[in-house]
């Protein structure tokens, strides 16, 4: 692509960058809010305000696609193979089986519950694995409509917030071991921030274990994506079903690098923060393309479907944990 397009993209890129920085700065000041959701909210509000000059369009479109792909690569700097090894065989089996079951239920139940297929798939995939990043990773292969992505992000973040508040309160009323509580929290809540908030609200040991479980679950992103693409595109060839886009190869390479090469903690922190900025920029760009009417019409059904999948995930985790741990 010609470099002459960059002057056309720059205004839109700068707009998403400015709103992403604002979201990163303000989110710690707003209780229970993360930067990704706040960036999406900023984008939706501005996108529905009537103000968006045509000169911004090229950069916003590019950010919503290419910056999103780059953000997925940077996600790998927060994961290593050691996270999966630290889980132990029993917990790892529980996580793998739970993810597989929830992905099958997502694929099979979306239409049954009247949820738009692609929106339901994104909601279920984000619920099964790692929230916003999982939705971003799957979106390129199942839909070109930004509304689907935005609605799924809004639903998953809302349910993650509800789960973070409700799950510790429910678990506190029912005596259980720390490993079981940590597996339920780390294996069901949507974002790392949700897991940390819920786990440490109980005890430090549950918080530590729950984060380990969550990071092991995030490491299942690529195999989960391959499996779900197989479900969604069963008429395609095996080569098509197993092929990975470049950003997932990049994710795998980064995870491998972090697993086997010691990188300075300061450098890792910078790379993780860069990934946050890129993902938040992409969410701003997606939000700018969403209209309130579409959000209201499709969002209600998607929220109901997301709640059903979330509750099923907790029940599956509980049953498998009691059986295998």
N, C-alpha and C positions, 0 to 999 in steps of 0.2 A: 504493500500500500504506500502510495506516495507520501513523502514527508510534508508535501504542500498542504495536506489536510490538517496538520497540527495547529496552524493558526485558527482554523475553524473550530477545533475541539477545545482549545485552551480556555475560553470563557466558561464553558460548561464544567470542565474539569476543576477549575478554580472555585466555582460555586459549590460543587459537591465537597471539595476539600475544606472550604471554610465552614460549611455546615457540619461536616464530620468533626472538625476540631472543636466546634462549639458543643457538639454532643458529648465528646470525650471530656471536656472541661466541666460541663454542667451535670452529667449523669451521676457523679458521686454526691452531688448536693441534693439529689432527688431520691427519697427513700424507695428502695426496691426497683430502681430503674437502671438498665444497662445501656451502654453507648449505642449498641446496634438498634435496639428498639427506639431510642430517642432520635437517632439519625433517621430512621424510617418515618417517625412522627413528624419531624421537621420537614422531610421531603413531601409527605402527604399534605401538610398544611400549606406549604408554599405552592405545591402543584395545583391546589384547589383555590388559591387566592386570586387567580386570574393573571398573576404576574409571572411571565416566563418568556423573555424575548426569544425570537427565533434563532438568534446567534448562539444561544445556549444549547440548542437541541443536539448538535453533533457530539459535543463533549459529554453531555448527560448520557446519551445512548452508548457511547464508547465506555464510559465508566461503569454503567450497569452491566456490561458484558466482560470486557477485558480486565478491568480492575477487580471485578468479582472473581474471575479465574485466578488472578495473581494472589488474592487473599487466601484462597484455598491452599495454594502452595505454602504460604507462610504459616498456615495452621500447623504444618508439620513440625515447626520448631518447638512446639509445646508438647510433643509426643515422642516416645521412644519405645523400642521393643521391650525394654526393661519394665515398662508400665504393665504390659501383659504378663510378663514373667512373674511380676510381684503379686499377681492375683492368686496364684495357686490353681491347680487343675480344676478343683470343684467349682470355684467361682467363675473361672474362665468358661467352663462348659455351660454353666447357668446363663452367663451373658450371651454366649453364641446362640444357644437355643432360644433365648428370649427374643433376640434380634430377628432370628429367622422366622419365628412364629408371628411376631408383630408385623413383619414385612408381608408375610402371606396374608394375614388378616387385613392389612391395609389395602393390598391389591384386590382382594376378593370382596370387601365390604363397602368400598367407596360408593359404587353405584347403588348398592342395596339400600343405603341410607340417604340416597338422593343428593349426595354431595358431588359436585362437578369432579369428574375423574382426576384430572391433573392436579387440582387443588387438594383433593383428598389424599392423593399419593404423596404430595409434598408435605402435608401436615403429618401423615403417618410416618414418613421417612425421617422427618425432623424429630418426631417423638421417639422413634426407635433408637436413634443413634446420638446425635449431638446438636439438636436444635438448629439455629440459624445456619451454621456452616454446612450441615447435611442438606438442608433445603437448597442452599446455594449450589452445592455439588451436583445434586440431582436435576436441578431446574433446566440446565442446558440440554438435557437429553429427553425431557418429557413435555416441555412447553416453551413457547416463544412469547407468551402473554405475561407482561410484568404484573398485571393484577393478580394472577394466580400466585406468583412468588410473594407479593406483598401481603396478600390475605393469609397465606400459610405462615409467614413470618410473624404477623400480628397474633394469630391464633396460638402458635407454639410459645411465643414469649409470654402471652397472657396466662396460658395454662401452666407454664413453668413458674410464674410468679405465684399463682394460686397453690400449686403443689409445694413450693418452698415454704409457704406459710402453714398449709394444712397438714402436710405429712409429719413433721415433728410433733405436732399437737396430738395427732392420732396415735403415733407410735408411743408417745409418752403414757398413753392410757392402757397400753397393752405390753406387759413385760416381755422382753426378748433380748437375745444376746447382741453385743455390739456388732459382730460380723453380719448378722441378719439385718439389723437396722441399717448398717452402712450399705449393704447390697441393695436393699429396697430403695434407699435414697440415691445412691450413685448409679443404680441401674434403671431408674425411671425418670428422674428430673432432667430437664431439657438442656440447660446450659451449665457450664462449670460454676458460674456465679450462683445459680440456683442450688447446686449441690453443696457448695461451701456454706451458703447461708443456712440451709436446712441442717446439714451435718454438725456444724459447730454450734448451732442453737441447742443441740442435745448435749454432746460432750466433745472434747478435743479429739479423743481417740476415734469416735464415730466420724467426725469430720475428716480426719486423716485417711481413714479407711475408705470413706465414701468417695473422696477425690481420686484415690487410686483406682477404685472400681470405675469411676467416670472416665478417667483417662484411658483405661483399657477398652472401654466401650467406644471412645472416639477412634481408637486404633482400628476398629472394625469398619470404618467408613468405606474404604476401598472394596473389601470383599462384600460388604452390604450393598454397595452400588452395583457391583457386577451381578449379584444375585437378583436385585430388583429390576435391573435392565433385562435380565433373562425372563422374569415374570411379565414385564410390560411389553416386551418385543419378542414373544415366543415364535412368531412367524419368520423372524429374521434368521440369518445364518449364524452358526456358532462363532464365526470370526467377528461378525458385527456385535454379537452379544458380549463377547469377551474383550473387545477392543476398548481401550481407555483413552479419554481425551488427554491432551498434553498436560493439563494442570494436575491431573491425578497422578501421572507419571512423575511430575515435579514433586507432588506431595510425598510419594513413596521414596523418592531419592532423598528428600530432606529428612524424613523419618529415619532412613538408613544412615545418613550422615550423622544425625544427632545421636543415634544409638551406638555408633562405633568410633566416632571421633570426638574427643573432648573439646568443646568450645567454651571459651570464657563465659562466665555467668553474665557479665556485663553485656557482651555481644548478643547472647541469647535474649536478654531482656529487651535490647533494642530491636531485634528481629521480631519478637513477639508483639511489641508495641507497634511496629510498622504494619504487621498483619492486622491488628485492631483498626488502625487508621484506614487501611485499604478496604476492609470489610464494611466499616461504617460509611465510607464514601460510596460504596456500591449500594448500600441500603438507602442512602439519601437519593441516589439516582433512581432506584426502583420506586421509592415513595413518590417521587416527582411525577411518575407516570400513572399513579393510581387516582381514581375518582371516587368521591364519597358514595355516590349512588351504587357503583359496582361493589365497593367495600361493604356497604350495608346489605345489598341483595345476596351476595354470595357468602359473606362473612358469617351470617347467622348459622347457616347450614354447616359450614366448615368448622365453626366453634363446637357445635353439637357432636359432629363426627370426631373431632380432635379429643373431646372429653371422653367419648366411648373408647377410643384407642388407648388413651392414657390410663383409664381404669382397667382395661383388659391387660395392659402391660404390667401394672402393679399386681394383678391377680396371677398372671403367669409367673412373674418373678417370685412371688410368695410361694406358689405351689412347687416350683422347681427348687427353690432354696431349701424348703422343708424336706424335700425328697433327697437332694444331692449334697447338702452341706452338713 
